[in-house]
Amino acid sequence: MKRIFLIVLDSFGIGAMEDAADYGDIGVDTLYSVSKSPYFHMPNMQKMGLFQIEGARVADGAEGAKQMARTPHTAAVARMKEASKGKDTTIGHWEIAGIHSKRPLPTYPDGFPEEVLAPFREQTGRGVLCNKPYSGTQVIADYGEEHLRTGDLIVYTSADSVFQIAAHEELVPPEKLYEYCRIARGILTGEHGVGRVIARPFVGEKGQFTRTSNRHDFSMEPPGVTMLDQLQREGKDVIAVGKIKDIFAGKGITEAVYTSGNAEGIERTLEYLDRDFEGLCFINLVDYDMLYGHRRDVDGYAKALADFDAKLPEILAKMRPEDLLMITADHGCDPAYTATTDHTREHTPFVMYGAGIVPRNMGTRKTFADIGATVLQYFGIAPEFAGESMLSGGYCFE
């Protein structure tokens, strides 16, 4: 019974791509930045070969820096190049699954135009507050009281391709907020086709507003065939953990569970390791990006990586002889880069471990889609997209 556990460490970039300057990103390197923190501690990923990936750097004083070049590693590793235009969650995950995006998804640094807001107000029957890029916690602090007084919805965006709607749960129950998000999703198509419409419910009183766990993302449907579609078509299980289901608008998913953050995501992964299934368990661990990358919290990011690394032995201990573990990322979000709070255009790591995997360095790959092609080859499926399997030339299953 073959199983693959594909874990995305959301935003864990390992160095700027050649075209990073075109995206306004100069000298960005998420791994290098977090390695400067005294909380950086990744001995298990180091053993697997993370630090030996082409171009990977850690600070001179970082733990493991002296052992980078000479320590034999236990996994196959590679540096992944993003072929798509963009640096956001949706485009990154889509490319992992086989979709090459020729244009970045639209962003709105000056807020959404009236051609979007007018039909939104008309169809929801509510007014709009804010309409500008904003911190999700700060926007409810600044607009929450007015929202409760007027009933208007707090609409805001970020550096990402998102249309976010915040509403107090006592005024707008989550299901009604989801209805408003579906209305927005229907409006935001074509040139205004943002990657995600996000429901952001909150509770509390003035000065104490807090977001709840009832967030829900409404994504665009992938514009082509993905590895998820092909796996499902062949009768394989496709299990989504975290926001994976939302990123793919449910397309190609056979089972899904949402999570409140990294800790729950890891626990759900451990539970699926104990279950019988044949196919893919696709996991997103979002805290690196959401809690630490965008908030430019180097130490928090380093601690979160250390927490994941500490759980790796437990994950590896539960793996079966025919299991593969893949660890990668979808883009960068350098927490030390203060020119912006946006994602950063970076290469990502790829680490593949299993009983039949020959430890080796596979250099730099041309596209994230090589991951999707590798997943499909393992199950004997030819990819219907441009991607080259990394099992060829070094994979042998005894």
N, C-alpha and C positions, 0 to 999 in steps of 0.2 A: 504494500500500500504506500504509494508515493505521496509525500506532502512537502510543500515549500512554505516557509515562513519568511515573508518579505517585510522587513521593518524599515520604515522611513523615519529617520531622525530629522524632523521638519526643520529646515534651514541650516543644516550642518555642512556648510561649504568648506572647501579645503584650499582655497586660493583663487585669485581673480582669473577669469577667462581672458583671452586675448582681446576681446571686444568690450571689456568691462567699462572702459572709458566712454564708450558710446552710450552707456546707461548712466553716466555720471558717477561711476564707482572707481576711485583711484586708490590702488594699493590695498584693496580689501582682502581679508583672509580670516575667516571665522575661526578655524582651528588654531592658527597662530595667535590670534588675539586672546582666545580663552586659555591657551596654554600658559599665558603670563600670570594667570590667577593662582594664588596659593591653594585654591581648592581644586585645581585641575589634577585629576587622578584617573587614568585609564589603562591600568596594567593589563587587563584582559584583552582590550582592543589592540593594545600594543603587541601582545603575543600573537594575535591573529594576523597582524601585519599592517594595521592602519597607518603607522608612521612611515612605513616603507613604500607607500603609494607614491608614484611619480609626482614630484613637485610639492609633496606634503612638507610642511615646516612646523616645528614647535620651537618655543623660545629656548635660548641656551640653558637657562636655569630650570627648565621644566623637567618634571619627573619623566624619566625614560629617554631624554634627549640623547644621552651618550650611547644608548643601546640601539638607536634607530637603524643604523646601517648594518650592524653585524649580527643581530639576533635573528635566528631562523624563525619563520612565521608558520602558523598552522592553517592558514586559509589562503584561498586565491583572492588576489586584490587587483583593483584597477582604479584609475582616475577617469571619471565620466565627464564628457563634454556635452553641453546642451546645444543641440542643433536648432531648436526652436528659437524664435524671437520673443524674448520675455524673461522674467525672473520671478514669477509668482507661483503660488501653490498649484493652481489649476493646470497651467501649462507644464510645470515640472512633472506632476503626476501623470498627466496625459502622455507626455513623451516617454516616461518609464513604461507605460502600457502600449506604446506604439504610435501615438499621434504626433506628427510634426506640425507645429503651428508656425505659419509663415509670417504672421503679424502679431505684435503684442496685443493683449486684451486692453480695451480702453480704460483710462484712468481719468479722474476729474479733480485736479488740484484746485480748481476754482468753483467747485460744486457742480451740481447737475443743471442742465439747461431747462428752460421753461417747457420745451417740447417733451421733456420727460416728466416734469413735475405737474404740469397742467392735467394730463390724463390720470395721473396718480391721485391727485386731489379729487378729481371728479368721480373716479371709480371707487375710492375708499370713503368719500364723504367727509374727509378730515383734512385739516390744514397741515402745513409742514414747518418745522422749526429747524434751525441750524443750517443745513445744506452746505457743509464745507468739510474738509478733512479734519478729523478730531480724534483725540484719545477716547477710547470706549468708556473708560472710567470717568474721565473728566467731563465728557459730554452730558452724562446724566447728572453730574454734580451741578453743571452750569445751566442745564435746560430742564431738569426733572420737575422743578416746582411749576414752571410755566406750562409744561406738558400736562400736569395734573389740573391746573387751573383752566386751561383752554381746551384740552382734549386733542390738541394738535400732536402729530407724530414727530418724533425726533429722527430726522433723516440725516445721515452723515456718511462720509467715505473715509478712505485712508490713502496711503501710497499704493495700495493694492487695487485691483480691479473689482471693487465691491460697492454695493448699495446696501447700507445698513439701516435698519429701522429699530429704534429703541422705544419701548413702551412699558409703562408700569403694569404689572400683572393684575392689580385690582381694578384698573381702568380699562385695560385691554387684555383680556385673558389670552394665554399663549395661543390657543387654537384660532382666535380672531386675528392675532398678530401674524400667524402663519398664512391666513387667508389674504391679508394685506401684502405679504411677501409674494404670494403666488400672483397677485395682481401686478406687482412690480416686475416680476419675472416675465410676465406676458408683454409688458411694455418695453422692457430692456432687451431688445433684439436688434439685429442688423448692426449699424454703426455704433449703437449704444449697448451692444451685447456684452455686458460685464460678466466676469467669470462667476461671481456669486452674489446672490441677494441673501442677506443674513438677518435673521430675527434675533434681537438682543433684548429679551425681557429683563426687567429689574423690579426690585421691591424696596420697601423702606420709606423713611420720611426725609424731609429736607435735612441736608447735612449728613445723612446716613444711608443714602441710596446705594444699593449693591446689585450687581448683575446676578442672575440665577443660572442654574444649569440647564435651563430650557432653551438655550440657543439652538437654532436650526438653520442649516445652509440650504439654499435652493440654487443649484448650479446649472449652468448650460449643459446640455447633453453633448457628450463627445461627438465630434463631427465625422468620425470614421470608425472602422473596426478596431477594437483593442484586444489585448491578450485576454481580458476578462470575458469579452464576448466569445472568443474562440474556445476558451476553457469551458464556459457554460454550454456552448453548443455541443461539445464533446462529452457532456455528462459529468464534468468535474465539479467539485465544490469550489465556490469562490466566496470566501468568508471575509467580510470587511470589518475591521476593528478601528474605532475612532471615527474620523470624518471622511474615511474613504468612500463610503456610500454616497455622501453628499457631493464629493468631488466629481464622481462619475454619474451623478443624477440617478443612481440606482441601476444603471445599465450594466449588465453582465454580472450582477451580484446575486448570489443565491441565499446568503444569510448575512446579517449585519448586527453589530452591537455598537452603540455609542459609548463614549467614555468621557469622564470629567477631566482627564489630564493624563500625564505620563504614568503615574503610579497605577491607575486603574487600567490603562492600556497594557502595561506589562503584566498585570495580574490576569487580564482576559487572555493574553497570549499564553501564559502558563497553563490556563485552563484548557485552551484549545490543544496544547501540546499533549494533554492527557486524553484527548478525544480521538476516536477513529473517524477519519474522513480521507478522501483522496482528492487532492487539488491544492489550491492556494489559500493561505491565510495572509491577507494583506493588511498591514498595521501602520497607522500613522501615530507618532508620538509628537504632539503639537506644542508642548510647553516651551521647547527651545526657542521657537519662533514667537509665539504669542506672549509668553510671560517675560522672556529675557532678551531675545534678539531685538524686537521692535522697541523695547524699553531701554535698550542699551545698558543692560545689566550683565557685565562680564562675569562677575563672581557667581551670580545666579545661574548663568548659562553653564559655567564650569561645574557647579555643584550638581546640576541636572544631568550632565554627561557622566559625572562620577557615580551618580545613583544608578544610571542605566548600566554602566560598566560593572558595578557591583552585583547586578542581577544576572549578568551573562552566564556565570557558572551554573546557576540554577536552570537557565534556559537550555544550555548545552547538555546538562545532565538528563534532561527529559527527552532529548532528541532520539529518534529511532534510527536503525541502520539505513533506511531509505529516505530519511529526511534531509532537506537542504535548508540552511539558514542563509538569508541574504540581508545585508544591512547597507543602506544607502541614504541619500537625501534628495530633496527636490529643488533646492536653490541655496543661496547663502543668506545670512542676515547678521553681518559682522557687528557684534555688540560694542566694539570699540570705535566704529566708524561714525563720527559725529556730524558729518556733513549732511546727513539725512537720517531719518528713522525707517527708511524703506528697506526692502530686501536688497541684497547685493548679488551682482552677476558673478557667480563663482562656479568652478568645477565642484563636483561632488564625489564622495568616496563610494567604492563598491567593495564589499567584503563578502565572500561566499565560502561557507563551511559545511562540510558533511563527510561521512565516512568514505565516500568514493571520490572526494575532491582532492586533486593533487595541489599542494600549496605552491603557488607561483605568482609572479607579478606579470599582469597582462598589459602593462603600460597605460596609455591614454586611449580611450575608446571615442569614436566619432559621435556617438549619440547615446542618450539615456535609453533609447529604444532597444539597445543591445540587451538590457535587463529583461524586457518583455520577451525578446526572441529566445533568451536562455531559458526562461520559465517554460515557454511552449515546447522547446526541444526536449526538455526533460520528460515531458509527457507524450513525446512522439508526434507533436503537432507542428506543421510548417506555418510560420508567421505570415499573415496577410498584410504586412507592413514592412517598411525598410528598417531592418535591424539584423545584427549578426550575433549568433549565439556565442557565448563565452565558454561553453562546454567543449567545443571542438579543440582538439589538439592537446588536451590535458585531463579530460574527464574520463575516468574509468570506474565502473561500478562492479565490485567483486561479488 
